[in-house]
Amino acid sequence: MVDFTFTEEQEDIRRAAREFAEKEFTQELAIECDREEKYPRELVKKCAELGFHAVAIPEEYGGGGYSSIEQMIVMEEFSAVNPGLAIACLTPIFGVEILLGYGSEEQKETWIPKLCTGDAIMGMANTEPDAGSDAASIKTKAVLDGDEWVLNGTKQFITNGSVADFILVTAKTKELEWKDRHKAMSYFLVETDRPGFKATKITGKLGIRASDTAEISLKDVRVPKSNLVGEEGKGFYYMMEFFDRTRVWVAAQAVGIARGALKLAVDYVKQRKAFGVPIASFQFIQFKLAELATKIEAARTLTYRAGAVQLERGKPDPMLSSMAKWYAGEVAVETCDWALQFHGGYGYIDEYAINEFYRDAKITEIYEGTKEIEKLIVARNILSMKF
Ligand SMILES: Cc1cc2nc3c(=O)[nH]c(=O)nc-3n(C[C@H](O)[C@H](O)[C@H](O)COP(=O)(O)OP(=O)(O)OC[C@H]3O[C@@H](n4cnc5c(N)ncnc54)[C@H](O)[C@@H]3O)c2cc1C
């Protein structure tokens, strides 16, 4: 018998997260951050002080000590209220799993407690202008010079790039044949106040405009030898493991966005009248709502099953995580599309919340592996299975 119920404690966390988001993610703030691409620093700090973003970080470093499931619950609830503010509030620790898994005690003790209190913000930088899905084809280099690594390169689309205190940056420490390029990559902890580090905020994003995204340039940035994270040459493997773990989190974000959009659609169709009746009374609209609600339920079940398997086994199931991410992302995009359609012309105007949901949803099909890359992972697993 499969039990998909949440514990009482998990329901308490869900309630607390929902109450926080409903109180703090005001429509006024959401519109301001969306229109002006403003990073909501005060809100991010308040959220950190209440422990929401560090809910899954071990207690010894100042976190909540809960699991990835509680982290997914917070993400789902926040995203259902406002996806842009949700992602700004919950990513100040983006990449922390790599630090927790492979960082030195000194690196962890210096940074993780500050991340938990909201006194520090981090990021994780791999993507480059010419290397995204093919993550091992980066050009950024790190060369050892005495007791220091010297980094040179450019990173693209880095979440928190212009607000972070430090970033985990991938760089090649050796030149290998193309087929072995995965073995050349290492992670470095780069404090953003080091000479040669420059972040340029990227404006004009389609959605999640409250979240900071930047291009990073590294020009002869020197970090001590001790800033290498984990072992030299293992960066690609750390990154793949990180994505297998965190894809369920993006899937939870997508489920939250879909749920929030469905709620906006239901509220609207009940009060909007056409041809003398509420538009909710048209059977086409009812059928579409039924289809969307069913798909959201399926995406939600798959997402938490992927999360639960990860927790039970102590390691992710890459196929399930990828299935959850592409499917939930697609359901979020489809739900937002129909929810906006039901708003008619009003949905096209950014005063209506559905407008932002529609634009925010798309990112769930792009970052942390595009939906095509997720499907490649699923297909690779299926083709190697014995039926
Ligand atoms: C808002 C935002 C925040 C981000 N935050 C971060 C961050 O914090 N850190 C970071 O490192 N990166 C970050 N990214 C980058 C993101 O992870 C990449 O954009 C993504 O992985 C895709 O890479 P790309 O943009 O280079 O697209 P490409 O890899 O060039 O892909 C272009 C298209 O080709 C398809 N494609 C590529 N290869 C294949 C294939 N083998 N088979 C089929 N189709 C394929 C893709 O699916 C896509 O549709 C962020 C991006 C955005 C937009």
The ligand as a Gaussian input file, in Angstrom:
#p B3LYP/6-31G(d) Opt

LIG

0 1
 C       16.715000      33.013000     -15.259000
 C       17.835000      32.027000     -15.413000
 C       18.580000      31.651000     -14.295000
 C       19.650000      30.754000     -14.438000
 N       20.437000      30.470000     -13.353000
 C       21.598000      29.771000     -13.541000
 C       22.550000      29.631000     -12.466000
 O       22.330000      30.105000     -11.344000
 N       23.712000      28.962000     -12.716000
 C       24.009000      28.437000     -13.950000
 O       25.077000      27.845000     -14.094000
 N       23.118000      28.539000     -14.981000
 C       21.940000      29.216000     -14.810000
 N       21.051000      29.362000     -15.856000
 C       21.387000      28.793000     -17.158000
 C       20.509000      27.618000     -17.574000
 O       20.774000      26.504000     -16.761000
 C       20.759000      27.379000     -19.056000
 O       20.190000      28.470000     -19.768000
 C       20.181000      26.061000     -19.559000
 O       20.886000      24.976000     -19.000000
 C       20.215000      25.944000     -21.086000
 O       21.473000      26.261000     -21.587000
 P       21.596000      27.315000     -22.809000
 O       20.825000      28.524000     -22.426000
 O       23.022000      27.476000     -23.145000
 O       20.822000      26.626000     -23.979000
 P       21.450000      25.565000     -25.032000
 O       22.180000      24.520000     -24.300000
 O       22.152000      26.307000     -26.095000
 O       20.111000      24.940000     -25.624000
 C       19.355000      25.570000     -26.657000
 C       18.236000      24.602000     -27.070000
 O       18.821000      23.416000     -27.604000
 C       18.309000      22.271000     -26.924000
 N       19.336000      21.224000     -26.851000
 C       20.615000      21.330000     -26.435000
 N       21.225000      20.132000     -26.467000
 C       20.301000      19.246000     -26.888000
 C       20.296000      17.836000     -27.157000
 N       21.396000      17.097000     -26.954000
 N       19.170000      17.264000     -27.606000
 C       18.041000      18.004000     -27.809000
 N       17.970000      19.322000     -27.589000
 C       19.075000      19.937000     -27.133000
 C       17.939000      22.788000     -25.553000
 O       17.012000      21.919000     -24.904000
 C       17.375000      24.151000     -25.895000
 O       16.039000      24.001000     -26.298000
 C       19.946000      30.208000     -15.722000
 C       19.162000      30.562000     -16.823000
 C       18.145000      31.479000     -16.692000
 C       17.361000      31.867000     -17.915000

